[in-house]
Amino acid sequence: MFAQGFSVGYSPLSLLKLKGQGVVTRLKNSDREVVDKLIAIGINPGVKIILE
């Protein structure tokens, strides 16, 4: 598969498959209200996520 230490600098959430794991690197949305809601529920850069 991938060599140890492999990382992706940027990949949009839309490319993450069901049950796929990732780390939030940045929040980008033209609607600041959406970004604020994500931050309010604990979705910040550095947080590990799993797409359910």
Protein Blocks (a to p, Z undefined) as FASTA:
>chain_A
ZZehiacfbdcfklpcghiacddfbdcdfblklmmmmmmnopaghiacddZZ
